[in-house]
Amino acid sequence: MKKKVVSVLMAAAMVAGMAGCGSSNTGNAGTTNSNASTNNEATTESGDASASTATDSDVEKPEEITIMVDGTVFTQENGQAEFIAKLEDLLGMKINVIQPDHDAYYDVVGQTVASGDWPDVMILSSTYYAGYAEQGVLWDMTDAYASSDLKTRQDAYGSTGVIDGVRLDGKLYGMPAARGNGCVTYVKKAWLDNCGLDVPTNYDEYLAMLEAFTTGDPDGNGVNGDTYGVSAAGFIGTEAPYTNYLPEFYQDANPSFYKAEDGTWKDGFTEDSMKSALERMAAAYKEGVIDPTTLTNGTSDCRNKFYDDSFGVFTYWAGTWATNLKTNLEANGKDGELVALPPIAEVGQYLDRVPPVWCITSACENPEGVFKYFIEPMQDGGDVQFLWTYGVEGIHWSTAAETLFAGTENEKTYADGEFHMLENREKEGTQYTKAHIDPMLALVELANDPQEESVAAEAKESAQLFNDNCKAADLVPTTDEMSEYNGDLTTLKNELIAKVVMGEITVDDAYAQFESNHGAEWSQAIVDSLNK
């Protein structure tokens, strides 16, 4: 077991090294808790979500559990204490929270697993989920789910396909709290107008837009050439589907493993489409239209630079992030109007990622109880789900008559009884948009959902654009060969991608090094194992 866990950690390290996005970017649909939102309004008759189930089951209820979470759950700065207190009250158990910095989350997860001191529950992205499941770190919740009320609720809401999408050889080792979601490309409308440009529909037009944003004066400050066209958290992402932050350059390329139309697994890095993608990125980088700090950027770095008008094109999460980006731009005194681009012709469709999952570790002493009394209520359709969706009344949301941001251009007045989000404690001048569960991505219908009042028009439009123009990404299973080789393989791939894009080596040189440094050998071994 220890040897296998070490191999998983190597695979994790490879992903963490993929390029600047910090090791996490999981984003429950990409959001961090600094933009989370909220509510605790009672939506069921019972105040204790567990009370209705405790009498009809022999499963023992845990008195205390420990969970490890990323930034998609409220941080201390954003009212975590109040959130957990309310959750403990609803569930009737004590909850200890381990929350590393969002961008370092998977580094800490790896260290925690290696230490042997595992929490009862942890959030995992698809990249880590498959590996840890195969290595025995995660509890098999297949049977518990099959007989649960949660399955009944999800089936009734049409969420069966999402759950099936996270099964590994038919087994379920984690539970998504929402659909995966994905990224769309946002362009600053004022920058398009200042440069006299229309919305791009193909790669040539997209590249021309980046050049205009880089060489002209798109921000209208009277200085040419002090901005960049596009920036991203790395030239390649740290979790599947990897290409979602720079889709216009990758187009049909896939740097990792995928299932072809004929049902066989392939490594897209070895295909001509990937070589073409590298050539496009290298040419654009040489022209200066890509922010040169892209290699080392984290997602928070990109957001802050976007808010400061350092660049004009940002591919980021659909839905509530459209509102987050808009309000943070406005809070910085910038024009907040954004255009969410339909995928350009060469991209065709955006990628809908495999969602992050809540997993129970195999070290948990009472996994059945944790599933029934912690995992299930998260999507109970009532009080607990409301809390995970909107947060705590008076902290994250309110229905009181009040005026927010009085005396500013963002001033908003609400009548008594009108549901609204409160000011974000970490982002002055902005409101929360949600908590952990995005209401537009829920897997269970929420009673008395104030979504119509709480979700802004731009968020709905962004989500709809994505839903109309996306395809599902593959969940790649883990094999012994994957565990043994994929860490070093991905590290090698990422090094070569960075060197090519930054002009240090040619594409041909990169693939020669890929061959000589065992990349082709490791890749083929993994492909063969996936196709057995």
C-alpha positions as CSV (number, residue, x, y, z in Angstrom):
1,M,0.0,0.0,0.0
2,K,2.7,2.5,0.9
3,K,4.6,1.9,-2.3
4,K,1.4,2.4,-4.3
5,V,0.5,5.6,-2.4
6,V,4.0,6.9,-3.2
7,S,3.4,6.3,-6.9
8,V,0.1,8.3,-6.6
9,L,2.0,11.1,-5.0
10,M,4.5,11.1,-7.9
11,A,1.5,11.3,-10.3
12,A,0.2,14.2,-8.2
13,A,3.5,15.9,-8.3
14,M,3.5,15.7,-12.0
15,V,0.2,17.4,-12.2
16,A,1.3,20.1,-9.7
17,G,4.2,20.8,-12.0
18,M,2.1,21.3,-15.0
19,A,2.5,25.0,-15.1
20,G,1.6,28.0,-13.1
21,C,-1.9,27.4,-11.9
22,G,-1.0,26.3,-8.4
23,S,-1.9,22.7,-7.9
24,S,-5.5,23.2,-7.5
25,N,-7.8,25.1,-9.8
26,T,-10.5,22.7,-8.9
27,G,-12.9,25.1,-8.5
28,N,-16.1,23.8,-7.8
29,A,-17.0,24.9,-11.2
30,G,-14.0,27.0,-10.8
31,T,-15.0,29.2,-7.9
32,T,-13.0,29.9,-4.8
33,N,-14.6,30.6,-1.6
34,S,-13.5,34.2,-1.8
35,N,-16.3,34.5,-4.3
36,A,-18.6,32.0,-2.8
37,S,-22.1,32.9,-1.8
38,T,-24.6,31.8,0.6
39,N,-27.7,31.0,2.5
40,N,-29.2,29.2,5.4
41,E,-32.8,29.9,5.2
42,A,-34.9,26.9,6.4
43,T,-36.4,25.1,3.4
44,T,-37.7,22.0,5.1
45,E,-40.0,21.6,8.1
46,S,-37.4,19.9,10.2
47,G,-34.5,22.0,11.4
48,D,-32.2,19.0,11.8
49,A,-31.7,17.4,8.4
50,S,-30.5,14.1,9.9
51,A,-33.5,13.7,12.2
52,S,-35.8,12.3,9.5
53,T,-33.3,9.5,8.6
54,A,-31.9,8.5,12.0
55,T,-35.0,6.5,13.0
56,D,-35.1,4.4,9.8
57,S,-31.6,3.2,9.7
58,D,-29.2,1.1,11.7
59,V,-26.2,3.1,10.5
60,E,-24.4,4.7,13.4
61,K,-24.2,8.5,13.3
62,P,-20.7,9.9,13.8
63,E,-20.2,12.3,16.7
64,E,-17.2,14.0,15.0
65,I,-15.6,14.0,11.6
66,T,-12.6,15.7,10.0
67,I,-12.8,17.0,6.4
68,M,-10.1,18.4,4.1
69,V,-11.4,21.0,1.7
70,D,-10.1,23.5,-0.9
71,G,-11.1,27.1,-1.5
72,T,-14.5,26.2,-2.9
73,V,-15.7,26.0,0.8
74,F,-15.8,29.2,2.7
75,T,-12.4,30.3,4.2
76,Q,-12.0,31.7,7.6
77,E,-12.0,35.2,6.2
78,N,-15.3,34.6,4.5
79,G,-17.3,33.2,7.4
80,Q,-16.2,29.6,7.6
81,A,-16.7,29.5,11.4
82,E,-20.3,30.6,11.1
83,F,-20.9,28.2,8.1
84,I,-19.5,25.2,10.0
85,A,-21.4,26.1,13.2
86,K,-24.6,26.2,11.2
87,L,-23.7,22.9,9.5
88,E,-22.9,21.3,12.8
89,D,-26.3,22.4,14.1
90,L,-28.2,21.0,11.1
91,L,-26.3,17.7,11.1
92,G,-25.9,17.2,14.8
93,M,-22.1,16.4,14.7
94,K,-18.8,18.1,15.2
95,I,-16.9,19.0,12.0
96,N,-13.2,19.7,12.1
97,V,-11.9,21.5,8.9
98,I,-8.5,21.3,7.3
99,Q,-8.2,23.9,4.6
100,P,-4.9,24.5,2.9
101,D,-4.4,27.5,0.6
102,H,-6.5,26.9,-2.5
103,D,-3.5,27.0,-4.9
104,A,-1.5,24.6,-2.8
105,Y,-4.3,22.3,-2.0
106,Y,-3.1,19.2,-3.8
107,D,0.4,19.6,-2.6
108,V,-1.0,19.4,1.0
109,V,-3.3,16.5,0.1
110,G,-0.3,14.5,-1.2
111,Q,1.7,15.3,1.9
112,T,-1.3,14.3,4.1
113,V,-1.8,11.0,2.3
114,A,1.9,10.2,2.5
115,S,1.9,10.9,6.3
116,G,-0.7,8.3,6.9
117,D,-2.8,10.7,9.0
118,W,-5.8,10.8,6.7
119,P,-9.0,12.9,7.2
120,D,-12.4,11.2,7.1
121,V,-13.4,13.1,4.0
122,M,-11.7,15.1,1.3
123,I,-12.5,16.9,-1.9
124,L,-10.6,15.6,-5.0
125,S,-10.5,16.7,-8.6
126,S,-10.8,14.0,-11.3
127,T,-7.0,14.0,-11.7
128,Y,-6.4,12.8,-8.2
129,Y,-9.7,10.9,-7.7
130,A,-8.9,8.0,-10.1
131,G,-5.4,7.6,-8.8
132,Y,-6.2,7.5,-5.1
133,A,-9.2,5.2,-5.7
134,E,-7.0,2.7,-7.5
135,Q,-4.5,2.8,-4.7
136,G,-7.0,2.0,-2.0
137,V,-7.0,5.5,-0.3
138,L,-10.8,5.9,-0.9
139,W,-13.8,4.0,0.4
140,D,-16.1,2.3,-2.1
141,M,-19.5,4.0,-1.6
142,T,-21.2,2.1,-4.5
143,D,-23.5,0.0,-2.3
144,A,-24.2,2.8,0.1
145,Y,-25.2,5.0,-2.8
146,A,-27.3,2.4,-4.6
147,S,-29.7,2.1,-1.6
148,S,-29.7,5.8,-0.6
149,D,-32.4,8.5,-0.8
150,L,-29.7,10.6,-2.4
151,K,-29.8,8.4,-5.5
152,T,-33.5,8.6,-5.7
153,R,-33.4,12.5,-5.5
154,Q,-30.6,12.7,-8.1
155,D,-32.4,10.3,-10.5
156,A,-35.6,12.3,-10.2
157,Y,-33.6,15.5,-11.2
158,G,-32.0,13.8,-14.2
159,S,-28.5,13.6,-12.7
160,T,-27.8,10.0,-13.3
161,G,-25.4,10.7,-16.2
162,V,-23.2,12.9,-14.0
163,I,-22.9,10.2,-11.4
164,D,-22.1,7.5,-14.0
165,G,-19.4,9.8,-15.3
166,V,-17.4,9.5,-12.1
167,R,-17.7,5.7,-11.8
168,L,-14.5,3.7,-12.1
169,D,-15.0,0.2,-13.5
170,G,-18.6,0.6,-12.3
171,K,-17.6,1.6,-8.8
172,L,-18.2,4.9,-7.0
173,Y,-15.5,6.3,-4.8
174,G,-16.6,9.9,-4.7
175,M,-19.8,12.0,-4.8
176,P,-20.0,15.2,-6.9
177,A,-21.9,18.0,-5.3
178,A,-22.7,19.5,-8.7
179,R,-22.1,19.1,-12.4
180,G,-18.5,19.7,-13.6
181,N,-19.0,22.9,-15.6
182,G,-16.2,24.3,-17.7
183,C,-14.6,27.5,-19.0
184,V,-15.7,30.0,-21.6
185,T,-13.6,32.8,-23.0
186,Y,-14.5,36.3,-21.7
187,V,-13.5,39.4,-23.6
188,K,-13.7,43.0,-22.3
189,K,-16.4,44.7,-24.4
190,A,-14.8,48.1,-23.9
191,W,-11.5,46.9,-25.3
192,L,-13.3,45.5,-28.4
193,D,-15.0,48.9,-28.9
194,N,-11.8,50.9,-28.4
195,C,-10.1,48.8,-31.0
196,G,-13.0,48.8,-33.4
197,L,-13.3,45.0,-33.4
198,D,-16.1,42.6,-33.7
199,V,-16.4,39.4,-31.7
200,P,-14.0,36.9,-33.2
201,T,-15.4,33.7,-34.8
202,N,-12.3,31.9,-35.9
203,Y,-8.6,31.7,-35.0
204,D,-7.3,34.4,-37.4
205,E,-9.8,36.9,-36.0
206,Y,-9.0,35.8,-32.4
207,L,-5.3,36.3,-33.0
208,A,-5.9,39.7,-34.6
209,M,-7.8,40.7,-31.5
210,L,-4.9,39.6,-29.3
211,E,-2.5,41.6,-31.4
212,A,-4.7,44.7,-31.2
213,F,-5.0,44.4,-27.4
214,T,-1.3,44.1,-27.1
215,T,0.0,46.8,-29.5
216,G,-2.8,49.3,-29.3
217,D,-4.6,51.2,-26.5
218,P,-7.5,49.0,-25.7
219,D,-7.9,50.3,-22.1
220,G,-8.0,53.9,-23.3
221,N,-5.3,55.2,-21.0
222,G,-3.5,57.0,-23.9
223,V,-0.5,54.6,-24.0
224,N,0.0,52.0,-26.7
225,G,1.4,48.6,-25.9
226,D,1.2,48.5,-22.1
227,T,-1.3,45.6,-22.1
228,Y,-1.4,42.0,-23.2
229,G,-4.0,40.1,-25.2
230,V,-4.4,37.0,-23.1
231,S,-3.1,35.5,-19.9
232,A,-3.7,32.1,-18.2
233,A,-2.8,30.0,-15.2
234,G,0.0,28.2,-17.0
235,F,0.4,27.0,-20.6
236,I,-1.4,23.9,-19.6
237,G,-3.8,23.3,-16.7
238,T,-3.2,21.2,-13.6
239,E,-6.3,19.1,-13.9
240,A,-8.3,17.5,-16.6
241,P,-9.2,18.7,-19.2
242,Y,-5.9,20.6,-19.1
243,T,-6.6,22.8,-22.1
244,N,-9.5,24.7,-20.8
245,Y,-7.6,27.9,-20.0
246,L,-6.2,28.3,-23.5
247,P,-8.7,26.5,-25.8
248,E,-8.2,28.7,-28.8
249,F,-4.6,27.6,-29.1
250,Y,-5.1,23.9,-28.3
251,Q,-8.2,23.6,-30.5
252,D,-8.5,19.8,-31.3
253,A,-5.3,18.9,-29.4
254,N,-5.3,16.9,-26.2
255,P,-2.0,16.8,-24.2
256,S,-3.1,13.8,-22.1
257,F,-5.0,10.5,-22.5
258,Y,-8.4,10.3,-24.1
259,K,-10.8,7.8,-25.6
260,A,-11.1,8.0,-29.4
261,E,-14.3,7.5,-31.4
262,D,-13.4,3.8,-32.0
263,G,-13.3,3.2,-28.2
264,T,-9.6,2.9,-27.8
265,W,-7.4,5.0,-25.5
266,K,-4.7,7.3,-27.0
267,D,-2.2,9.8,-25.8
268,G,-3.0,13.0,-27.5
269,F,0.4,14.4,-26.8
270,T,1.9,12.1,-29.4
271,E,-0.4,13.3,-32.2
272,D,0.1,15.9,-34.9
273,S,-2.7,18.0,-33.5
274,M,-0.6,18.6,-30.3
275,K,2.4,19.6,-32.4
276,S,0.2,22.2,-34.2
277,A,-1.1,23.5,-30.9
278,L,2.5,24.0,-29.7
279,E,3.4,25.9,-32.9
280,R,0.4,28.2,-32.4
281,M,1.3,29.0,-28.8
282,A,5.0,29.5,-29.6
283,A,4.2,31.9,-32.4
284,A,1.8,33.9,-30.3
285,Y,4.2,34.0,-27.4
286,K,7.0,35.2,-29.7
287,E,4.6,38.0,-31.0
288,G,4.1,39.1,-27.4
289,V,0.3,38.7,-27.2
290,I,0.5,36.1,-24.4
291,D,1.3,37.5,-20.9
292,P,5.0,36.4,-20.3
293,T,4.1,35.5,-16.7
294,T,1.7,32.9,-17.8
295,L,4.1,30.1,-17.0
296,T,4.1,31.0,-13.3
297,N,0.6,32.4,-12.9
298,G,-1.9,31.0,-10.4
299,T,-5.6,31.5,-11.0
300,S,-5.7,34.3,-8.4
301,D,-2.7,36.0,-10.2
302,C,-4.7,36.0,-13.5
303,R,-7.9,37.3,-11.9
304,N,-6.0,40.2,-10.2
305,K,-4.3,41.1,-13.4
306,F,-7.6,41.0,-15.3
307,Y,-9.2,43.3,-12.7
308,D,-6.2,45.7,-13.2
309,D,-6.7,45.8,-17.0
310,S,-3.3,44.1,-17.6
311,F,-4.9,41.9,-20.3
312,G,-8.2,41.7,-22.1
313,V,-9.0,38.0,-22.8
314,F,-9.6,35.5,-20.0
315,T,-10.9,32.0,-20.3
316,Y,-12.5,31.1,-17.0
317,W,-15.4,29.3,-15.5
318,A,-18.9,29.7,-16.9
319,G,-21.9,30.8,-14.8
320,T,-21.3,32.6,-11.5
321,W,-17.8,33.6,-12.4
322,A,-19.2,35.9,-15.1
323,T,-20.7,37.9,-12.3
324,N,-17.6,37.6,-10.1
325,L,-15.4,39.0,-12.9
326,K,-17.8,41.8,-13.7
327,T,-18.2,43.0,-10.1
328,N,-14.5,42.8,-9.3
329,L,-13.7,44.8,-12.4
330,E,-16.2,47.4,-11.4
331,A,-14.9,47.4,-7.8
332,N,-11.5,48.3,-9.3
333,G,-13.0,51.2,-11.3
334,K,-13.0,49.4,-14.6
335,D,-15.7,48.7,-17.1
336,G,-17.3,45.4,-16.2
337,E,-19.1,44.5,-19.4
338,L,-17.8,41.2,-20.7
339,V,-18.6,39.2,-23.9
340,A,-18.7,35.5,-23.4
341,L,-17.5,34.1,-26.7
342,P,-19.1,31.2,-28.4
343,P,-16.3,28.7,-29.2
344,I,-14.4,29.8,-32.3
345,A,-14.8,27.6,-35.4
346,E,-11.5,25.7,-34.7
347,V,-12.5,24.9,-31.1
348,G,-16.0,23.8,-31.9
349,Q,-17.0,22.9,-28.4
350,Y,-15.8,23.8,-24.9
351,L,-15.0,20.9,-22.5
352,D,-17.3,20.0,-19.6
353,R,-15.0,18.7,-17.0
354,V,-15.5,15.7,-14.8
355,P,-16.7,17.3,-11.5
356,P,-14.7,17.3,-8.3
357,V,-16.0,14.7,-5.8
358,W,-16.4,14.4,-2.1
359,C,-14.5,11.2,-1.0
360,I,-14.5,9.2,2.2
361,T,-11.1,7.8,2.9
362,S,-10.5,4.1,3.7
363,A,-9.1,5.2,7.1
364,C,-12.5,6.5,8.2
365,E,-13.7,4.4,11.1
366,N,-17.4,4.7,10.2
367,P,-17.7,5.3,6.4
368,E,-21.3,4.3,6.2
369,G,-22.2,6.8,8.9
370,V,-20.2,9.6,7.2
371,F,-21.9,8.8,3.9
372,K,-25.4,8.8,5.4
373,Y,-25.1,11.7,7.7
374,F,-22.6,14.0,5.9
375,I,-22.5,13.2,2.2
376,E,-26.2,12.5,1.7
377,P,-27.6,15.6,3.4
378,M,-25.4,17.9,1.3
379,Q,-28.0,17.3,-1.4
380,D,-31.1,16.8,0.7
381,G,-33.1,19.4,-1.3
382,G,-33.7,21.2,1.9
383,D,-31.9,23.0,4.7
384,V,-28.5,21.5,4.4
385,Q,-28.3,21.8,0.6
386,F,-29.5,25.4,1.0
387,L,-26.6,26.1,3.3
388,W,-24.1,24.5,1.0
389,T,-25.6,26.6,-1.9
390,Y,-26.0,30.0,-0.3
391,G,-24.3,30.1,3.0
392,V,-25.4,31.7,6.3
393,E,-28.1,34.2,6.8
394,G,-26.7,37.6,8.0
395,I,-23.2,36.6,6.9
396,H,-23.5,35.7,3.3
397,W,-27.1,36.5,2.4
398,S,-30.1,38.4,3.8
399,T,-33.7,39.3,3.2
400,A,-33.6,42.5,5.2
401,A,-34.4,45.9,3.7
402,E,-31.0,47.6,3.2
403,T,-28.7,49.4,0.8
404,L,-25.3,47.9,-0.1
405,F,-22.4,50.0,-1.4
406,A,-24.1,53.3,-0.6
407,G,-22.7,56.3,-2.3
408,T,-20.8,54.3,-4.9
409,E,-21.7,53.5,-8.5
410,N,-22.4,50.0,-7.4
411,E,-25.1,51.0,-4.9
412,K,-27.9,48.5,-4.6
413,T,-31.1,48.8,-2.6
414,Y,-33.2,45.8,-1.5
415,A,-36.8,45.8,-0.1
416,D,-37.8,43.9,3.0
417,G,-38.1,40.2,2.1
418,E,-36.0,40.5,-1.1
419,F,-33.3,37.8,-1.1
420,H,-29.8,39.1,-1.8
421,M,-26.2,38.3,-1.3
422,L,-24.2,40.4,1.2
423,E,-20.8,42.1,0.7
424,N,-17.9,39.8,0.3
425,R,-15.7,40.1,3.3
426,E,-12.5,39.6,1.3
427,K,-13.5,41.6,-1.8
428,E,-14.8,45.0,-0.7
429,G,-17.4,46.4,-3.1
430,T,-18.5,43.0,-4.3
431,Q,-21.2,40.5,-3.3
432,Y,-21.1,36.8,-2.7
433,T,-22.5,34.8,-5.6
434,K,-22.8,31.3,-4.0
435,A,-21.4,28.9,-1.5
436,H,-19.9,25.5,-2.4
437,I,-22.8,24.3,-4.7
438,D,-23.5,26.5,-7.7
439,P,-27.3,26.6,-7.9
440,M,-27.1,26.4,-11.7
441,L,-25.2,23.2,-11.5
442,A,-27.1,21.4,-8.8
443,L,-27.8,17.6,-9.0
444,V,-30.9,17.7,-6.8
445,E,-33.8,20.1,-6.9
446,L,-33.6,22.6,-4.1
447,A,-36.9,23.6,-2.5
448,N,-37.6,27.3,-2.3
449,D,-34.5,28.1,-4.3
450,P,-34.1,31.9,-4.6
451,Q,-31.9,31.4,-7.7
452,E,-34.1,33.7,-9.9
453,E,-33.4,36.5,-7.5
454,S,-29.8,35.6,-6.6
455,V,-28.3,34.7,-10.0
456,A,-27.4,37.7,-12.2
457,A,-28.3,37.8,-15.9
458,E,-24.7,37.6,-17.1
459,A,-24.2,34.4,-15.0
460,K,-27.2,32.8,-16.5
461,E,-26.2,33.8,-20.0
462,S,-22.7,32.5,-19.6
463,A,-23.9,29.2,-18.2
464,Q,-26.4,28.8,-21.0
465,L,-23.8,29.6,-23.7
466,F,-21.5,26.9,-22.2
467,N,-24.3,24.3,-21.9
468,D,-25.2,24.9,-25.5
469,N,-21.6,24.6,-26.7
470,C,-19.9,21.9,-24.6
471,K,-18.9,18.2,-24.7
472,A,-18.0,16.0,-21.8
473,A,-14.3,15.3,-21.0
474,D,-13.2,11.7,-20.3
475,L,-12.5,10.4,-16.8
476,V,-9.3,8.5,-17.3
477,P,-9.0,5.4,-15.2
478,T,-5.8,4.5,-13.3
479,T,-3.7,1.5,-14.0
480,D,-0.5,0.2,-12.4
481,E,1.4,1.6,-15.4
482,M,-0.4,5.0,-15.0
483,S,0.7,5.1,-11.4
484,E,4.2,4.1,-12.2
485,Y,5.0,6.3,-15.2
486,N,2.5,9.1,-15.4
487,G,4.1,11.4,-12.8
488,D,7.4,11.5,-14.7
489,L,5.7,11.5,-18.0
490,T,3.6,14.5,-17.3
491,T,6.5,16.4,-15.7
492,L,8.4,15.8,-19.0
493,K,5.4,16.9,-21.1
494,N,5.0,20.1,-19.1
495,E,8.7,20.9,-19.3
496,L,8.7,20.4,-23.1
497,I,5.5,22.5,-23.6
498,A,7.0,25.4,-21.6
499,K,10.3,25.3,-23.5
500,V,8.6,25.2,-26.9
501,V,6.2,28.0,-26.1
502,M,8.9,30.2,-24.7
503,G,11.1,29.6,-27.7
504,E,13.9,27.6,-26.0
505,I,13.5,24.6,-28.3
506,T,11.6,23.8,-31.5
507,V,8.7,21.4,-31.7
508,D,10.9,18.8,-33.4
509,D,13.5,19.2,-30.7
510,A,10.8,18.6,-28.1
511,Y,9.6,15.4,-29.6
512,A,13.2,14.2,-30.0
513,Q,13.7,14.8,-26.3
514,F,10.3,13.1,-25.6
515,E,11.7,10.0,-27.3
516,S,15.2,10.1,-25.7
517,N,13.9,10.7,-22.2
518,H,11.6,7.7,-22.2
519,G,8.4,9.7,-22.8
520,A,7.3,7.7,-25.8
521,E,8.0,4.5,-23.9
522,W,6.1,5.5,-20.8
523,S,3.2,6.8,-23.0
524,Q,2.9,3.6,-24.9
525,A,3.0,1.5,-21.7
526,I,0.1,3.5,-20.3
527,V,-1.9,3.4,-23.5
528,D,-1.5,-0.4,-23.7
529,S,-2.6,-0.8,-20.1
530,L,-5.7,1.4,-20.7
531,N,-6.6,-0.7,-23.7
532,K,-6.3,-4.1,-22.0
